[in-house]
Amino acid sequence: MDPRIAEPLMKLTWTDPVTGAHGYLVVHSLVSGVATGGTRMRAGCTVDEVADLARGMANKTAAFNLPVGGAKGGIDFDPKDPRATGVLTRFCEFLRPWLDASWVTAEDLGVPQHLIDEVFATLGLEQSYHAAIRRSADPARTLRRVQAGLNAPVPGGQLLGDVIGGYGVAQACLGAANTWGWAVPGTTVAVQGIGTMGGGAAWYLHEAGMKVVAVADAAGTLYDPEGLDVPALLELRDRFGEVDRGRLPEGVQSLPREAVLAADADILVPAAISYALRVDNENLVKAKVVVEAANAATTPEAEAALSARGVAVIPDFIANAGAAAWAWWLLLGEVGADPADSFLRLRTEMQAKVALVLAEWHLDRVPPRVTALRQAEVVRADRNAEASSPVGAPALMIP
């Protein structure tokens, strides 16, 4: 069955007894009894959205050959509301059987990693990777390895766990530039959203020498055709990822929020909300390639329209998979607390995958999503063959 339309294994709806907010857990697939996927919180979140994201996680784990299935959690509530932490805590408490045994979750839109870890600690589950850590022969040692990796300092005053997803997106952009033969200093990029993912991507693209000409937050677009001072702008963010407009560097123009989509840039990185590119605005895009940092950033209809006019779309389950892939490499002991090892592994794998999907695009105009889904299906077929063999699939082993 086509993985884009396959029915999930389970959909669950929860109602908060205090606020009446609704929360959702969708488990698209289990591998070795485990599924992975973040928990988001935003006003207007729907079960269909969460199901779409869970499907994307299943594609992501297959594309990077991670030994787990895909799931997603979502809560229809404003993360800026002072009651938000209580809502998240009660959601996790209700879903504790899944979080204890089968669902490995992490940060997502509106839910930073430190917050979900605090909630898990309150519930006595230590850390949001708990369902995997408890399978280890030595859970305490595995927890120390995970915490050391998440909290490893990196240049710029950040922690590895906070930036690895954005680093992966930046490597997807650099991989696209390399495939096209673009010189990095002459390549321009626009980033919609400068929270954890978008801000990290903008930082590492700026560090690599690419010219970030536009970034957007909830208040609008900041633009400078000569290139923005990304580190300076990131210093002006509040905890919700919005830039203080009263302290903007000289030369930065303030434009409407959707202006970032129409920016004169080679690469567009939608890193904010799902379905940011739709049939009613895809015609604004001037970029030659879209790199989806946000989950489900482009609707299928908009992606078809972009492809028809020669704009390649690197799908989310490739471009933004860095955080999920790295978390499982860390859990499996394939990387440790040295950021250089993690950056090398992710850079190598991300650029190779981008080169593969763009090669098919250049050769026969096969959309990158189609090529990536085919590769994921090969992994799924191999897993199914192992599971149906007389000895069965190998158990998930966490060292």
N, C-alpha and C positions, 0 to 999 in steps of 0.2 A: 504493500500500500504506500502511496505517496506520503512521505513524512510530513509534508506541509498540510495535509488534511487528515492524517491519522488521528483517531480519537484518543484522548489521554486515558491513562489507567484509572485515574480518580480525580474528581472535582469535589471540593468541600467548601461550604459556605458557613461562616461563623458570624454571629451577631454579638457585639459587645454589650453586656448587660448594663453598663454604666452610661455610655454615650449613644448606644444604638447604631454605632458604626458597623459596617460590614467588612469582614476580612475573608480572604480566599486562599486555599492551598490547592494547587493543581500538580499532580504527579503525572508527568507524561509517560515516563518509563522508569523501571527499576533494573539495575544491573548489579548482580551479586547482592540484591536486597537493598541497594542504596541509590538515592537520587541526590543531585546537587543543584542548587540554584538560590539566588538571593531573595531577600524580602524587601519589597518597596512599600512606600506610603505616599499617597497623593490623593487629594480630593478628586473624586470622579473615577477612581480606579474601578474596573469591572472584572468580573470573572472571565469574560472572553479575552480581555487584555492579558490576564494572568495565564490563561491557557495558551495564548499565542507565545508568550514569553517562555513558558515551560517547554513548548515544542522547540523553540529556539535553543534552549539549554540542552535538550536531547541531541540536537544537531551539533551543538558546540562540543559536547563531550565525545561524540563520535568523530568529529572532524579532527580533534586533537588526540584521539585514541585514548581517552581517559576511561578507566575501568568502572564507570558509574553511569546511571541514567540521568534524566533531566526533570527538574521540578521548578516551581516558582511560588512565592508567597506574595500577597498583595493586600493592602488595607486601604479602604476608601475613607481617608481622613487627612486633614491638613497637617503636615508635619510641623508647621509653625505654631499650631495650637498648643497652649501650655499643658493640655491633657494628653498630648501625643505619646509621651513615654509610658503613661499608664495604659493606653490602648495597646501599644506594642507589647507591653509586659503581659497583659491578659490574653492577647492573641497567642503568644508563645506558650503561656501556661496551659491554655486549652489544647494546643498542639504538641504538648510535651511528649506523648507517646511516639509521635513521628520524629520529633527532634532528638529524642533519646536513642532511637534505634535505626532510623532509615533516612532522614532528611538532613543533609549538610547544607546549611544556609550561610549567608554572609550579607554584606552591605548591598544596597541598591538605592535607587532614587528615593530621596527623603529619609533614608535610614543609614547613617554612617556606621562604619565598622565598630568604632568605639562604643556606640550606643547599643548595638545589638549584643556586643560582648558584655556590657554592663547588665543588660537584661538577663542574659544567660547566667551570669554570675549570681544574680539575685535569685534565680531559680535553682541554683546549685548545680548547674551544668557546665561551669568553668568557662567555656568558649564556644563560639558558634559552629565550630567544626566537630562538636562533641560526638555526633553519631559515628564519625570515622575514627576519632581518637580512641573511643571506648573499645574498638575492635583490635587495637594494638596489643601486642604481647606485653608491652610496658607503657600503659597510657600516660603515666607521669612523665616519662622520658619523651614521648611523642609530643605531649603538650609543651614541654620546655623547648623542643625543636621548633614547633609552630610559633610559639611566642617570640623566640629569638629571631626567626625569619621575618615575622610581621613587624617587629620593632627595630630591625636593623637600620641604622641611620644611613642616609644617602645624601649626596651633595644637594644643597639648596635648603637644608634644614628640615627635610621631610623624613618619613619612615618608609621603608621598602613596601610594606603592605598597603600604604596609602597611594603609592605612585605607580605600582607595577602595571595596573590596568591601563593607565594613560601612556606609560612607556610602550606597551604593546600596540596601542593605537598609533603612536608616533612611528613605530617600526613598520606598521602597515602602510602609512603614508610614504615613508622613505623607500619601502619596497616598490610602491607604485612609481615613484619618481625614478628609481633605478631601472625599472622595466621600460619606462618610456625614454630613458636616456637623458632625463632632465638633470642639469647641474643643480645641486641642492641649494646653493646661495641664490640662484635665480628663480627658484620655485616658490610660489606664493600659496598661502593656505588661509582659509576662513574657518573658524571654530564656533559652532553654536552650542553654548553652554560651557561654563568654566568652573564647574564644581570639581569633584574628585577626578572624574574621567577626563572631561574636557580641559580642565586646568593642567592636569598632568601631561596630556598630549601636547598642549600648547607649550608648556615648559620645555619638554624634550625636543620638540621641533625647533624651538628657538635656540636651544643649546646646540643642536646639530647644524645650525646655520640657515635653516629655512626661514623665509620671511612670512611671519604671521601678520596679515594685514587687517584682519577683523576678528573680533570675538564678541559674543553676545551673552548677556545674562537675562534675568527676568525683566530688567528695567529697560533694555534696549541693546543696540549694537554700538560697539566702540571701534572706530576705523581710523587707520592711518596707512595710506598707500605706500609709504616708505618703510613700513614695518613697525609694529607695536613693541614697546619695551615690556615684554610679557612678565618677567620677574617683578617689575614695579607694579603692574596691574594686579598681579596675584596677591601682592602684599596689601592691597586695598580692599580685598574681599572680606565680607562678614561671614558668619558661620553658615549662612545659607547660600554662599557662593555668589553674592551680589557685590559689585564694585561701588565704592564711595565716589559718587560723581563730583563731589566738592573738592576732590584732591587729584583730579586727572592730570597726567603729565601734559606739558604743552604740545600742541599739534594734534591731539587726539580728538576726533569728531564724534559727537553723540548722535546716533541715527536711530530710527525706529527698529523694533526688535526683529522684524522679518527682513530687514536690509541685509543681514548677514547671508541670507540665502542667495541674494543677487550680487554679492561682492565679486569684484573682478579678481578672481583667484583661480589657480590651477586645480586646487584640491578643496573640497568642501567636507568638513567633518561635523555632521549633526551629532552632538554629544549631550543633548538635553532631554527631550521627551520622546516617547514613542509616537509614531505617525506624524513626525514633524514635516516630512515631505509627502504631499498629497497631490491629487490631480488638479487642485485649485491653485497650487503654488509651485509645482515642479518646473513650470515654464520660466520661473525667475532665475533658475540655476544657470550660471555661466561656467562653472567649473567643468573640467574634463573628466574628473573622477570624484565620486562620492565615497567616503570611507565611513561606514556606519559605526560610530562609537556608542550611540545609544541603542538599546535593544529595540528591534522593530521600528527603526527610525523612518523607514520608507514604506508606504503602502504598496501592495503588489501592482496596483494600477499606475501609480507614480513611477515605480521602477521600470515598468514596461515602457512608459512614455520616455523616460530618460534613456533607456537602452536604444529605443527607436531613433533617437537623435544623436546617438554616439557617445553618451555619457555612461561610463562603466560604474557599477555600484559594487563595492566590496562589501559583502553582507556582514551583518553584525556577528554571526556565529563564527566568523573568522576574525574580523577586525578588532572586536572587543573581548576576545576570548582570553586575553593575557592573564587577567586576574584569576579566572577560574582554573586555567591550565596550571598556572604557577602554584596556586593553593594546593592542587593535587600533587604536583611534583614535590612540594614541600612535605605534604602528608606522607608521601611514599618514600621520602628520604632521597629523592633524586637531585634536590638542591638543598642548600642549608642557609646559614645566616650571612654568607658572603654575597653582597649584592652583585658583584662582578660575575659570579657564576650564574645567577638568575638572569641577569641582563643578557649574557651571552646565549644562554639556552633559548630565551624568548625571542631575541633578535634573529637567531638562526632559523627557528621554526616559523616565525611569523613572515619573514621575508621570503622564505621558500614557498609557503602556501600562497602568498600574494602573487609571486612570480608564476606559479602554476595556473591560477585562475585567470590571470591576465594574458598568459600565453594563448589560452583557448579563445579569449576575447579577441586578441589580435589576429589569430589565424582564421577563425570562422565566425566571429561575432557571437560566440556562445556566452550568454550572460554569466558573470562570475558566480552568481548564486547557483546556477544549474551545475556548473563544474564542481563547486564545493559540495553540493548535495550528493552528487554521484560518488565523490570520494568518501563522504560520510556513510553512504549506503554500503560501500565495500566493507567498511569496518563493522557495520551492523550485521551484514551477512556472515562475516567471519565469526562474530560473537554467537549468532544463532546456530551456526554449524558446531561450534564448541559446546554450546548448551545441549544440543541434541545428540552429541556423541555419547558412547557408552560410559565414558568416565565423567562426562559433564564438564561445564566450564570451570576454570580454576577459581578458587575462592579469593575474595579481595583480601590481600595481606598488607597490613599497615605495620611497618617496622617500628 
